[in-house]
């Protein structure tokens, strides 16, 4: 297995774990972070986080970038291994996703979607605590089309055209040698609407099995 293929396998392994993907997402968004800082957002024990970070360092996905001493306590800061991420191209990652077995692909999609939900919740909390100056900045960003909140249902054909534009855009970013301050966060989700009547009935049946079906509960009373 060549270096690029190995890096793809390691990245997919970490993307498929919700806690690991949450760590990756947080440090990409906020810059280098300590385990203490991560533990304020990620709901797990600090000892568990230390072990997860240790394993991620072993995989080469994150690296220790600096240490700071606070009194007698040493804090280590971690960030993504940019060389590893840069070695993996979007097209190669897509091919790897297509080749995953059913359960692995299921776990990766679930990990991505649950992490997305958590990140959006954090952003919502930040906005809830924003003062007048921060709200002013949000307004300016919206006016400049630099803060985008958009939702739409698309046909398969229209989604294909958008996907082509997006992939070309990401390819230009990957090939760019320009280095600038990254002060915006882009999180894109395009999802098929498979939740027709059959899927919805399965979800309702599962809720009923868990005791969450109000209609069934009312019938029994």
Protein Blocks (a to p, Z undefined) as FASTA:
>chain_A
ZZklmmmmmmmmmmmpmklmmmmmmmmmnopadfklmmmmmgcdfklmmmmmmmmmmnom
accfbdcdehjaccddddddfklmmmpcfklmmmmmmmpcfklmmmmmmmmmmmmmmmmm
mmmmmmmmpcfklmmmmmmmmmnopaccddddddfklmmmmmmmmmmmmmmmmmpcbdcd
dfbdcdddddddfbcfklmmmmmmmmmmnopafklmmmmZZ
